[in-house]
Amino acid sequence: MTGFAEQVWVISEGNPFAVVESVRALPKDPAADPSGKLPVPRRVREAVVRHLEALSERSRDLTTVAAVIGREFDFRLLQRSAGLEEHEAAESLEELVRRRVLHNVGERFDFTHDRIREVAYGRLLRERQRVLHARIASSMETLYADRLGEQVERLAHHAARGELGEKAVVYLRQAGAKAFANSAHSDALAYFTQAREFLARLEPGTARDREELSLLLALGPTLQAMRGYATPEVEQNYARARQLADAVGAPVEQFQARWGMWLVASHRANADTALELGRELLALAERLDDPALLLEGHHALWPVLVWLGKSDAARHHLDRGMALYDKARHRSHAFVYGGHDPGVCCRKVASWAFWILGYPARGLEESLASLELARELDHPMSIVVALVWACVFRDLRREFPAVREHARALIALSTEHDASQWLAAGTIIDGAARAELGEGTAAIAQIKRGLAAYGSTGAQLFLPYFLSLLARACSKIGQPHEGLRVIGEALESARRTGERVWEAELNRLEGVLRLASDPDDVAHAMECFRRAIEIARRQAARSWELRAASSLARLLVAAGRRDEARRTLAGVYDWFTEGFDTTDLGEAKALLDDLATT
């Protein structure tokens, strides 16, 4: 039985240079470094070398230059990089095509086989490779001066192989930014990582500090997307960026570095710190009188105010955000501020704010608009965050099949784009939806698995809510005592972080679980429901108030206090003007109708 090399490569006896693939094609990467390929089988190498040695000296030299350029190149780049006159390059190129070393690909040229290029490249000494890569980078800068962005990946490759120092850092950073903009997160991280390696070799000084700042600000959103928003790596990245921005950066860079620190604080659920940073960002944007920065200043305040239980105050910043946002003008913000589009964020946060404040129909409009805009922009990470908030919004409305649908889409997209924090969130929410739909212990195992993965990202944001999902699932399978323990953990998390938006519901759930654990514990349950109503009223959270009032009213009915039950529920139900198709309002109406007929 022949080995892999012999299976793949068949050398034609009629033409000792004709190398034929008999099993599968190798990937063709225009910027790939042939030195990284599998070793060329000895018989193939010898055949290629014999054929190359039979070429004229100038054609042989031109072959080595072509091998360093890579797959597919045009005549001008080859000629300039080889340092030949036009007629000299043309004559040698004609020979190479005739001798089947190269062939035409439209107006460009390519090697007739990867292995030819690999052998030609491999025969060069390392220093000669470096010199040619550097010369090719210089030639590309001259020939493509008006469209360097189109060539940035190849420029990064040649500048790095040519050990061009600062140029390598710049082109690798630009290639990383381009990859991130195309949602190729792993590629972006690889470019940025290589750029940092070259940066470390540069001489200390202001120029190096400025380039490091640009690199860190470009790297931040990629780390957020792949590692999560609250990891030590992300925090260190933006802390260093802030230090450099204050020393050598422009005002916009100072703003961007602080915004990155704000996002770390937000996802660690350091609500008071996030609020302070948000106010600082808005004040800086106002001093600079920059509409783009004003949008992001409001962006830093609208979610944190909702988390703090101040949805009414958040509406001002949401309204300003919607007024400032322009889809075309602010499209690039997704690649600078948090990896998602500010317009998508504005609408997704508005969906929660409106639901909490008692406008479930308006909230649904905003949730649908957020998803629609994200998909229209065709930006995967904006779709991911829109799905996260849509999952929670549908759970708030108790629409569990829709929760499951969004959660499965979130898991798939997060997996595709290495979004670890949101993959964990999707796992938790999908497990919770499974529990609500009756799947029991398997669903709880999934929630716990998701919570462990979420915790590994360093994120604390959403944790009280995620724990409430686990508590609800425990109740579903007849484990109210475990549910109570989990609710206690959730309440402590909300108090510790300041994420008070969930407090009313957590207190209501504590009352429900106390009754499930001990039906005679009416006094403690009633205390929980009244406390939930009080918190909801302080937060102007009509939807939380309605839910808590419904729970209290049922308990009052069971205790024979029907008039009090009716007054308790009617007072908040009568406030609503929309959303009567939702489960909460439907159940409240049914209970009031029952109380009215007896």
C-alpha positions, -999 to +999 in steps of 0.1 A: +000+000+000+014+034-010+018+062+015-001+095+014+025+113-007+025+086-033-013+085-033-015+123-038+013+128-063+018+110-095+048+119-116+041+115-153+069+096-170+061+113-203+069+147-188+090+144-156+078+178-146+041+172-149+029+168-113-007+157-110-030+156-080-048+123-079-067+126-047-077+161-037-069+198-043-049+217-018-063+251-006-051+280-027-043+310-005-029+340-023-009+351+007+001+317+020+037+311+030+048+279+011+074+272+039+045+262+061+033+234+037+038+197+042+073+186+030+075+181-007+080+144-015+116+137-025+108+124-060+086+154-067+113+178-054+139+163-076+117+165-107+109+201-100+145+210-094+157+194-126+131+214-145+140+247-128+177+241-135+169+237-172+156+273-173+177+303-183+193+320-153+171+351-156+139+330-159+150+310-129+156+341-109+121+354-120+106+321-108+120+327-073+106+363-072+072+349-083+074+322-056+079+349-029+050+371-043+026+342-039-004+329-057-016+350-086+003+382-095+003+407-123+031+415-147+039+449-133+044+436-098+066+408-110+087+430-132+092+457-105+099+433-078+125+415-099+142+447-110+139+439-147+133+460-177+098+454-193+112+435-223+134+413-201+106+404-178+083+397-208+109+374-224+114+354-192+077+352-185+071+338-220+097+311-213+081+302-180+047+299-195+060+279-224+079+256-200+047+252-179+061+268-148+035+295-149+002+299-167-023+328-174-052+334-151-070+362-171-047+391-170-027+376-141-003+347-137+000+318-114+021+287-109+009+257-127+011+238-094+016+247-057+045+223-054+066+242-080+062+274-060+071+256-028+103+241-042+113+274-057+107+293-025+124+266-003+156+269-023+161+305-012+182+313+019+162+330+047+179+363+042+172+363+005+135+355+013+134+385+037+150+409+011+125+398-016+095+401+007+106+436+017+111+446-020+077+432-029+060+452-002+077+483-015+067+476-050+031+470-040+031+504-022+041+521-054+020+502-078-012+501-057-008+534-040-044+544-047-059+511-035-037+498-007-068+488+013-076+461-013-041+447-009-036+451+028-036+414+037-008+407+011+011+439+023+008+427+059+022+393+048+052+407+029+059+434+055+060+408+082+081+384+062+103+413+052+107+423+089+098+459+081+091+468+117+067+497+119+053+490+084+046+455+095+027+467+126+006+491+105-003+467+078-010+438+102-033+462+123-051+473+091-055+437+080-069+427+114-094+456+113-105+445+078-109+409+090-129+420+120-151+442+098-158+410+077-166+391+110-136+369+105-127+372+142-101+344+144-083+359+114-085+394+130-070+381+163-042+364+144-033+396+126-034+417+158-014+392+177+014+392+151+012+430+150+019+431+188+049+409+183+064+433+158+054+463+180+075+449+209+106+452+187+102+489+179+122+515+197+104+531+227+091+566+221+061+587+212+057+571+177+057+536+191+032+547+218+008+561+192+010+529+171+004+508+202-027+529+210-041+524+175-034+487+178-051+483+212-082+502+202-085+480+171-078+448+191-104+456+218-136+448+199-121+415+186-112+404+221-147+414+233-164+394+206-143+363+211-134+362+248-163+382+263-166+418+275-154+414+310-122+392+309-090+404+325-075+404+290-100+429+278-097+451+309-059+452+306-062+460+269-084+491+275-066+501+307-033+504+287-052+521+259-065+547+283-031+553+297-016+558+262-046+579+251-041+603+280-004+606+271-003+607+233-038+603+220-063+625+203-096+633+221-115+607+200-090+581+211-094+591+247-131+587+243-127+553+227-104+540+254-128+552+282-157+536+263-139+503+263-134+506+301-171+515+305-181+483+287-159+462+310-175+478+340-209+472+325-205+435+319-190+430+353-222+446+365-203+473+384-233+495+379-222+525+398-188+526+381-205+521+347-228+550+355-199+573+365-180+564+333-211+569+312-216+604+325-179+611+320-182+599+284-213+620+277-196+651+292-165+646+271-187+642+239-206+674+248-173+694+253-161+682+219-195+689+204-191+658+182-224+642+171-208+608+166-194+608+201-226+622+215-244+591+201-219+569+219-221+590+251-259+584+252-252+547+243-231+544+274-260+556+296-292+541+281-284+504+291-268+511+325-299+532+336-322+503+327-300+479+347-301+503+377-339+501+376-342+536+361-359+528+328-378+561+329-345+580+331-331+558+303-358+570+279-342+604+275-309+588+263-328+564+241-347+592+225-315+612+219-299+581+205-326+575+180-325+611+170-288+611+165-284+577+148-280+575+111-276+540+097-252+549+069-231+574+088-227+553+120-223+519+104-186+519+113-193+523+150-200+486+153-162+480+147-151+505+174-177+506+202-185+472+217-187+453+184-223+461+177-243+488+160-256+516+182-289+518+165-295+481+171-285+486+207-308+516+211-338+497+199-331+465+218-327+484+251-358+504+243-377+471+240-370+463+276-375+498+289-410+500+273-420+466+286-408+474+321-426+508+321-459+492+310-459+494+272-455+458+260-468+465+225-443+494+220-416+471+234-424+444+209-422+470+180-387+480+192-375+444+197-386+435+161-371+467+148-338+459+165-336+424+149-347+438+115-320+465+116-293+441+126-302+417+098-304+446+073-269+457+083-258+420+079-235+424+108-233+391+128-224+405+162-252+431+160-275+402+152-261+383+182-268+410+207-302+417+192-310+381+197-298+381+233-322+409+242-350+395+220-347+362+240-351+380+273-378+403+259-399+373+248-393+357+282-406+388+298-438+384+277-438+347+286-437+336+250-416+305+255-417+290+220-404+323+206-377+323+233-365+289+222-365+300+186-344+330+193-321+311+216-313+284+191-305+311+165-283+328+191-264+296+198-258+289+162-246+324+153-224+326+185-208+293+177-201+304+141-184+336+152-166+324+184-187+346+206-181+327+239-201+350+263-232+350+242-230+313+234-231+307+271-261+331+274-279+313+246-273+280+263-288+293+296-319+308+279-325+278+257-323+256+288-348+278+306-372+277+276-370+239+276-378+239+313-409+261+307-420+238+279-418+207+302-383+192+295-374+190+332-340+178+346-322+179+312-331+215+309-317+223+344-284+205+335-282+227+304-288+259+324-261+250+349-237+242+321-244+276+305-239+294+339-205+278+343-194+289+308-208+324+314-190+327+346-157+317+329-159+349+308-158+371+339-192+386+331-217+393+359-243+413+338-276+394+335-265+370+363-295+378+386-318+371+357-300+339+347-302+327+382-339+335+383-343+312+352-327+284+371-349+290+401-380+289+379-368+256+364-363+241+398-398+250+407-411+234+375-396+200+385-408+202+421-376+215+438-388+247+454-362+245+482-334+246+457-352+273+438-353+294+470-316+289+475-309+301+440-332+331+444-313+341+475-281+340+454-298+361+427-309+387+451-275+390+466-260+394+431-284+422+423-277+440+456-239+436+452-237+448+416-265+474+416-283+455+388-316+464+404-339+460+374-346+424+385-353+430+422-391+433+420-394+400+400-368+383+422-388+392+453-420+380+437-404+347+428-392+343+463-428+345+475-439+320+449-412+296+459-419+300+496-455+290+490-444+260+469-420+250+497-446+255+525-482+263+516-487+275+551-460+302+549-485+328+537-472+356+558-437+355+543-450+350+508-473+380+512-444+401+525-424+391+494-452+402+471-458+435+488-421+442+487-420+434+450-449+459+444-431+486+464-399+481+445-417+481+412-435+514+421-402+531+430-389+521+396-421+530+377-420+494+365-457+488+358-452+454+342-433+441+373-460+457+395-488+440+376-471+406+379-465+410+416-500+424+422-515+394+404-495+370+427-506+389+458-542+390+446-543+352+442-530+348+477-556+372+491-583+354+473-571+321+488-572+339+522-608+350+516-599+387+512-615+392+478-622+429+479-587+436+489-575+413+461-597+432+435-584+466+447-548+455+447-550+442+411-574+467+395-553+497+406-524+487+384-544+468+356-565+499+349-534+519+342-525+499+311-535+511+276-519+484+254-506+448+255-539+432+264-529+402+243-500+393+266-502+365+291-498+387+322-526+411+312-548+383+301-544+364+334-550+397+354-582+404+334-594+368+340-588+371+377-606+405+379-635+392+359-638+363+383-637+387+413-664+409+397-689+381+392-688+367+428 
